[in-house]
């Protein structure tokens, strides 16, 4: 496979290739921020969950999220760049600040307990899944198969997490709204 520094798209000069990689790097920065936010919120959410089965699954998502962050670092290497520490910190901060939105949703929807955190985590996972999907498309568009090889298994994990979080938010949400308490 060609190195990221060598144009592999027909008719693309060195300057244009570098510009394309600059744009991909910006997307990877966005991806890192979203994934860091997901990991931070997953950690916070796990701390609030009392039901052991759900807590165990969310803690497994935290472990996966750490691995996914490491894999984002590999994406940067494919394009010959270094990960943004600023974006990672911004993502962690965003994960901490999600309580304001959670509280508004709970107040308006009549939910109690940790449903709000799970719901926010569900939405953030969907956002991360979309961001990884875009990274995959960028890799395909530029002929960087290493990007696709890195992202494809992560997308599988994110899709699995999406289904689990959707199921838990629906189950817990019904109990929260109808009985004003947490599930389990």
C-alpha positions in Angstrom: 0.0 0.0 0.0 1.2 3.5 -0.8 2.2 5.8 2.1 -0.2 8.7 2.9 2.4 11.2 1.8 2.3 9.8 -1.8 -0.6 10.8 -4.0 -2.5 7.6 -5.1 -5.5 9.3 -6.7 -5.0 9.8 -10.4 -4.5 13.5 -11.4 -3.9 14.7 -7.9 -0.6 16.6 -7.4 1.4 16.7 -4.1 -0.1 20.0 -3.0 -3.7 18.8 -3.6 -3.0 15.5 -1.8 -1.7 17.4 1.2 -4.8 19.6 1.2 -7.0 16.5 1.2 -5.0 15.0 4.1 -5.4 18.3 6.0 -9.2 18.0 5.6 -9.1 14.4 6.8 -7.0 15.4 9.8 -9.7 18.0 10.7 -12.3 15.3 10.5 -10.2 13.0 12.7 -10.0 15.8 15.2 -13.8 16.0 15.3 -14.0 12.2 15.6 -11.6 12.3 18.5 -13.6 14.9 20.3 -16.9 13.0 19.8 -15.3 9.7 20.9 -13.7 11.3 24.0 -17.0 12.8 24.9 -18.7 9.4 24.6 -16.1 7.7 26.8 -16.4 10.4 29.5 -20.2 10.3 29.6 -20.1 6.4 29.6 -17.8 6.5 32.7 -20.1 9.0 34.5 -23.2 7.0 33.5 -21.8 3.7 34.8 -21.2 5.3 38.2 -25.0 6.2 38.5 -26.4 2.8 37.4 -27.6 0.6 40.2 -28.8 -2.4 38.1 -25.7 -4.6 37.8 -26.4 -6.1 34.3 -26.8 -2.7 32.7 -23.8 -1.3 34.6 -21.6 -4.2 33.4 -22.6 -3.5 29.8 -21.9 0.2 30.1 -18.6 -0.5 31.8 -17.7 -2.7 28.9 -18.6 0.2 26.6 -16.1 2.3 28.5 -13.3 -0.3 27.9 -14.2 -0.4 24.2 -14.3 3.4 24.1 -10.7 3.5 25.4 -9.6 1.1 22.6 -11.5 3.1 20.0 -9.6 6.2 21.1 -6.4 4.4 20.7 -7.5 3.3 17.2 -8.2 6.9 16.3 -4.5 7.5 17.0 -3.8 4.8 14.4 -6.0 6.7 11.9 -3.8 9.8 12.4 -0.7 7.7 11.7 -2.1 6.4 8.5 -2.2 10.0 7.2 1.2 10.9 8.8 -0.2 13.2 11.5 -0.4 13.3 15.3 -3.7 13.2 17.3 -5.0 16.5 18.7 -4.7 16.6 22.5 -6.9 19.7 22.5 -9.8 17.9 20.8 -9.6 15.0 23.2 -9.7 17.4 26.2 -12.6 19.3 24.6 -14.5 16.0 24.2 -14.0 15.1 27.8 -15.3 18.5 28.9 -18.3 18.1 26.6 -19.0 14.7 28.3 -19.0 16.4 31.7 -21.3 19.2 30.6 -24.1 17.0 29.3 -26.0 17.3 32.6 -27.7 20.5 31.6 -29.3 19.0 28.6 -30.2 15.8 30.6 -31.9 17.8 33.3 -34.0 19.8 30.8 -35.1 16.6 29.0 -36.0 14.9 32.3 -37.9 17.9 33.5 -39.9 18.2 30.3 -40.4 14.4 29.9 -41.2 13.5 33.5 -38.4 10.9 33.8 -36.3 10.3 36.9 -33.1 8.4 37.7 -30.3 7.5 35.4 -32.5 7.2 32.3 -31.4 10.7 31.3 -27.8 9.7 31.3 -28.4 6.5 29.3 -30.5 8.4 26.8 -27.8 11.0 26.3 -25.2 8.2 26.0 -27.4 6.6 23.3 -27.5 9.8 21.3 -23.8 10.4 21.7 -23.0 6.8 20.6 -25.1 7.4 17.5 -23.1 10.6 16.8 -19.9 8.7 17.2 -21.1 5.9 14.9 -21.8 8.5 12.2 -18.4 10.2 12.7 -16.6 6.8 12.4 -18.7 6.1 9.3 -17.6 9.4 7.7 -14.0 8.5 8.5 -14.5 5.2 6.7 -15.9 7.0 3.7 -13.0 9.4 3.6 -10.6 6.4 3.6 -12.5 4.9 0.8 -12.6 8.1 -1.2 -8.8 8.5 -0.9 -7.9 4.9 -1.4 -6.6 4.6 2.1 -7.6 1.0 2.9 -5.8 1.1 6.3 -8.5 3.6 7.4 -11.3 1.2 6.4 -9.5 -1.7 8.2 -9.3 0.3 11.4 -12.8 1.8 11.3 -14.9 -1.2 10.2 -14.6 -3.2 13.5 -15.3 0.0 15.5 -18.5 0.5 13.5 -19.5 -3.0 14.5 -19.0 -2.2 18.1 -20.8 1.1 17.9 -23.8 -0.6 16.2 -23.9 -3.2 18.9 -23.8 -0.5 21.6 -26.5 1.4 19.8 -28.9 -1.6 20.0 -28.1 -2.2 23.7 -28.5 1.4 24.7 -31.7 1.7 22.8 -33.1 -1.3 24.5 -32.0 -0.1 28.0 -33.4 3.5 27.5 -36.7 2.1 26.4 -37.0 -0.3 29.3 -35.8 2.1 31.9 -37.7 5.0 30.4 -41.0 3.3 30.8 -40.3 2.5 34.5 -39.0 6.0 35.1 -42.1 7.7 33.6 -44.8 5.3 35.0 -43.3 4.6 38.5 -41.0 7.6 39.2 -38.1 5.3 39.9 -35.0 3.6 38.4 -35.2 0.2 36.8 -34.1 -2.6 39.1 
